[in-house]
Amino acid sequence: MMEEMVERNEKNLFFRQYLNRGIRENLFSDVAGALGHMQSQVVRSAAPLLLGRSIIETRQTKEPFEKFALDSKAVAYSYVEGAATRFSGRKNDFVVVDTNIFAESSEQWTREFLEDATWNVMQSIDEKIGKALAEDETKTVLDLYESVDAEDLAGGGFVDQGSEVIDWNAIQKLHSAVRGENWRPTVLVLNETQLSQLLLDDKFIDYDSLPSSEVDIEQGTIRKIVGMRVHSSTLVPNGTAYAIDTRVAGIMLIRRDVAVEDWSEPKVGQYGVRATTRFGLGILRSKAIAKMVNIKTTL
């Protein structure tokens, strides 16, 4: 496998330039080292933005699909090729999660661009691909949660914030909705605007409400509240927040983790590199998810 990859990459103009310039920088000395460096750079760039893997149970698998047992009253959602399929009622004892979802990020360039590209430019390309891949994967996980019907959520519906900012009391409502279903939320997921709203609530810097060790005002972050790790992203719809018990709510099966591949179209003078992942997603216990809507979208 490695021999085939090395031979293929040696024919790719981008990789040849990457190899030559990396050797000049004394970062590696051969093709295998260049491949490893490129892979590591893409993974390092993707890792901080892989929010999706922090808000759903993640498991490695070598199987094309896996079956998961449902509770007698559970409602499951299986994410298949861009559409969420709903399974409900007592007819289904299992939900099947297929690992047929692909996240991909790629870049293409002309021969002239690559001939002039500096090492810093090539490093920036690796970083850009890794970040874009992470964003694509995260968006797919968020789309899965977005697909759950209101009546299947904790509390039997959305938690409506009435166009008010999200605050300490709103967080308690979300938390209580999941606890009311006998689950314990482990993460709070919200848009960056909603995170900023929380940072304006003095309860988040009050020692009686939240330990100061969990708030970094300079960095504009809240790490944890009432047992929930806080995760924010602009990919979460503005005006929406989730409290999720990630231990039971859903599953992400990773069939192939972040992998870097070359590609080229010499006839049209285009060369490039791409990063991909292959995985599967499914909601197993929708009642372990509470969703707040109609939050004010400005500070």
N, C-alpha and C positions, 0 to 999 in steps of 0.2 A: 504493500500500500504506500509506504513512504517513498519507495523507489519510483513508483508511478507519479506521485505528487511532485517529486523533485524534477523528474524528466519533463513533466507538463509545465511547471513553472519556469524552467530554464528557457522555454520558448515564448514566454510572455514578456513583452517589453517592459511593462511596469515592474515586474519582479526582478528582471535583470538590472534595471536601474536601481531598484531598492537594494539589491545585493551589493552592487558595486559601490554605492555611496555609503552603505552601512559598513562595509569593509574599510573604507577610507576613514570612517569615524571610529574604527577599532571596536565596534559593537558586537561583531561576530566574524567568523573566519570562513564559513562555508555555507552551502545552500540550506542544510538542515538547521543551522543556527539562525539564518535569516527567516526561515519559516516559523521557527519558534518565537523569534522576537516579534514578528508581525502578529502572530496569534496572541501573544501576551499583551501587546499594545492594544489590540482591539478589545480583548476581554477586560483589561484594566479600565478602558474608557467606558465600556458598557456597564460595568458593575455598579457604580454609584447611581445609575439611572434605572436599574432593573427593579423599579418599585413594585411591579406586578408580583414578583417572587416574594415580597415582604407582606403581601396582603392576601395570600392564599397558600394553603398547604402545598408544598412542593416535594416531588418524589422522582427519582431517576428510574427509568424503566428501559428494558430491552425488547418489550413486547409491542406489537402494533396496536393493541388495545388492552384494557383491563376492566373487570367488572367490580362494582362496589354495591354492597348491600344497602338498601334503603330502610328507614324506619317505616312502620306501617302507614303512617299518615304523611310521610315526607313527599315533597314536590321537588323533582330534580330537573335541572336544565343541562343539556349537553351542547357544547359549542361546536358546530360542524360547518366548516367552509363558509364562515362569515354569517351564519344564521344560527339563532338559538332555538333548539327544539325542546319543547316542554313535555315532561312526563308527569302525570299526576295520578292521585288516587291509590288504591290498594292493589291495582292490577300488576304493578311493577315491583317485583322484589329486588331487582337489581337495576343499576344504570350502567351502561357501557360507555366508557370514555375512550375515544379513538385518538391516537397520536398523529393526526393528519393535518395539523395546523402548522403553517410555516411563517416565520418572521424573517424578513430579508432586508438588507441594506446594501447598496452597491454604488460604485462610482465608475465613470468611464472617461477616458481622455484620448486626445489625439497623440500621434507619435511626436509631434513637435512640442507639445506641452511636456511630455515625459522626458524628452531629451534635455529640456531646460530646467526641470524640476530640481530644487535643492533637497537636501536631506530633511530639513525642517518642514518643507512642503509635504513630503511623503509621510512624515510622522503625523502631520495635521490631518492628512487624508485618512490614516488609520483611525485616529481619534474620532473623526467625523462619522465614519462608518460604524464604529462601536456605539456611539451615542444614538445614532439613528435607529440601529437595530434594537437597542434597549427601549426606545420610545415606541417602536412598533409593537414589541412584545407586551409592554405595559398597557398600551391602549387596548389590546385584545382582551386582557384580563379585566380591565375596567368595563369594556363592552359587555362582558359576561354578566357582571353584577348589574349593569344597567338594564339587562334584558329581563330580570326577574319581575314578574307582575306584582303589583302593589299588594293584592290580597294574600300572596304567598310569603310576604316578608314578616318579620317579627312584629307582633301587634296587629297583624291583619291589614296593614295599610301604611302609607307614608306618614312620617312625622312632619307636620306642617309648621314652619317657623313664622308664618304670617308676615313675610317680607321684612322681618327684623334681623339684626345681625346675630350671628351665632355667639353664644356666651356660655358661662358656666352652667346655667340652668338648662340650656339647650343640650349641652353634652350629657347632663344627667338624664334628660328625657331619652336620648338615644341609648345610653347605657341601660336604662331601666327597661326599654322595649325588648332588648335581647335577654336580659335577666328574667323578664316575665315569661320567657319561653324555656326557662331552665338551662340556658346557655350562658357563658361568661365571655363577653367581648374582649378580644385581645388587641385589636387595632382600631384606631380612628383614622379615617381616610377623608381628606377634604382638599379643596382648591386652595391655592396660595392666598387668595383674597380672604377666605374664611380664616386661614391661619393668622393673617394680619389682624382680623377682627378680634380673635381671641387674645392677641398680644396687647390689645387696647383695654381689655377687661382686667381691672386691678386684682381680681382674684387669682390671676395666673402669676402674680409676683408676690402674693400674700403667703407667708409661711404657714398660716393655718389652713390654707386651701391646697397649696401645691408646693412641695419641697423645692427650694431654690435650685437644687442640683438638677432638676428636670427642666429648667428654663434657662435659655441663653439669650438674653435681650439683645446683646451686641450682634449675635448671629441671626436673630429673628426666628428662633426655633423653640418649640415645646417638644420635649422628648416623650413624656409619658403623663397620662392623667387617668385617675381612677382605674388603674390597672391596664390601660390601653396605650400601646405605643402609637405615637402620632406620626402619620405619613401624609405629606402634602405634595401636590403636583398640579401644574397648570393643565394637565390632561384630564383631571377630574372636573366635570362640568361646574362652572361657577354657579354658586347657589345650591350646591348639593354636598351632602356629607354622609358617610357610612360609619356604623359601628359593626364590627364583624368578629365573630368567634372563628378565627382561621383554623382552629384545630379540627373543626367539623363541617364548616360551611361549604367548602369546595375542595377541589383537587386540581393540581397542575402536574401532569406527567411529562417529564422531559425525556424524549426519546434520543435527541441529539442536541447536546449543548452547543454553545457558541463555536462555530467553525468558520475558518477563513478559506475561501477558494479563489482561484484565478479564473479569468475568462478573457477571451480576445476574439476580435473580428478583423483579421489582417487585411481582408479584401477591401474593407471600408476604412482601414486605418484607425480602428478603435481598440483600446486595451483597458483592462480594468481589474478590479478585485471586488469581492462581495463577501459578506458575512451572513450566516444563516443559523436559525435554530428550528428544531422540529419538536412539537409538543402537543399535548391534548388538554382540554379543560372541561370541567363539569361542576355544576352546583349540586351538592349532595343533601344539604339541609338548609333550605332557604330561610327557615325560621331562626337561624343563627345570624341573620343579617337584618339590621335596621337601617332605614334610609330616611334622611331628612331632606326635605325639598323646600322651595320658596324661601330660601335664605336671601337676605339683602345682598346684592352683587357688587356693592361699593362700600367703601369704609364709612 
